[in-house]
């Protein structure tokens, strides 16, 4: 019997030998995913190309000596960021070198093993945010104007895929696929917890949670996130000064098609416009409300907590970091008894009481 059609084998980069397992002076050939392509002049005064690659296990730097990006890409047009290329790699501890000869890969690959995934269950995060805003709107029960959960749900519905897949930043916090929705649900959850404190009687719950849900919605226009979770700033991000304005535009456009309280829309916009805490940090305004200070505090704490945890995880117990954290501006220390037992990337996000 003649087989009709073609069987397509979809492979993974992790099927091949990990670069970290190569012995010193050993040479192997294997496909790698190109993350970056940079040129420099090394200490001998000659040009060198550094390839940032992912092999399904880790991300590494591979040097190609006596060459330039121009000459390599001219000879091998398939060599570019986002491509999978077969390299001939030699380990020269602690470095990796590659031959100038390389081959194009035509096989199909499942890239899930090299993707930077921020959270395992982004849709659960998405649903929790909407349910939290729903509850706040039901409690307020405004008979004259449409509730803010209607506004939030409309904005989310037309941006669902991007919200579920976008990174929250290029390098700072909650990076990778789903990073934006993870950061947002954590900020919403933090606001919910603090709303149970004694000072919460002075806070408008619906206004705060709607702002928490929408404060970074504009990031999906300011950053592009590729299939392996690498984010880059877009033209919108550069041209319009960041995500504050994009988030505000989303709110104002949605408000035009509903019967919303004009005062509450203006206050919601103000909270979004000032959630970084200062104009130096990209804000467009200063807080007019208690809710504005609350959101800034939760957003700032969540971002800095994430950066601190990611850095501390890399340290040995009792060790101090070698460099200062970007936002914290200080070195970090790992307590000798400090453990990290919950991995949101593998186990998914859920409120603390359900872990």
HELIX and SHEET records of a PDB file:
HELIX    1   1 UNK A   13  UNK A   15  5                                   3    
HELIX    2   2 UNK A   19  UNK A   21  5                                   3    
HELIX    3   3 UNK A   69  UNK A   75  1                                   7    
HELIX    4   4 UNK A  111  UNK A  113  5                                   3    
HELIX    5   5 UNK A  122  UNK A  140  1                                  19    
HELIX    6   6 UNK A  148  UNK A  157  1                                  10    
HELIX    7   7 UNK A  160  UNK A  165  1                                   6    
HELIX    8   8 UNK A  179  UNK A  194  1                                  16    
HELIX    9   9 UNK A  198  UNK A  202  5                                   5    
HELIX   10  10 UNK A  205  UNK A  214  1                                  10    
HELIX   11  11 UNK A  219  UNK A  222  1                                   4    
HELIX   12  12 UNK A  235  UNK A  239  1                                   5    
HELIX   13  13 UNK A  243  UNK A  255  1                                  13    
HELIX   14  14 UNK A  262  UNK A  273  1                                  12    
HELIX   15  15 UNK A  279  UNK A  281  5                                   3    
HELIX   16  16 UNK A  290  UNK A  312  1                                  23    
HELIX   17  17 UNK A  344  UNK A  347  1                                   4    
HELIX   18  18 UNK A  352  UNK A  354  5                                   3    
SHEET    1   A 2 UNK A  10  UNK A  11  0                                        
SHEET    2   A 2 UNK A 108  UNK A 109  1                                        
SHEET    1   B 6 UNK A  27  UNK A  41  0                                        
SHEET    2   B 6 UNK A  47  UNK A  54 -1                                        
SHEET    3   B 6 UNK A  59  UNK A  65 -1                                        
SHEET    4   B 6 UNK A  95  UNK A 104  1                                        
SHEET    5   B 6 UNK A  84  UNK A  92 -1                                        
SHEET    6   B 6 UNK A  27  UNK A  41 -1                                        
SHEET    1   C 2 UNK A 223  UNK A 225  0                                        
SHEET    2   C 2 UNK A 231  UNK A 233 -1                                        
END                                                                             
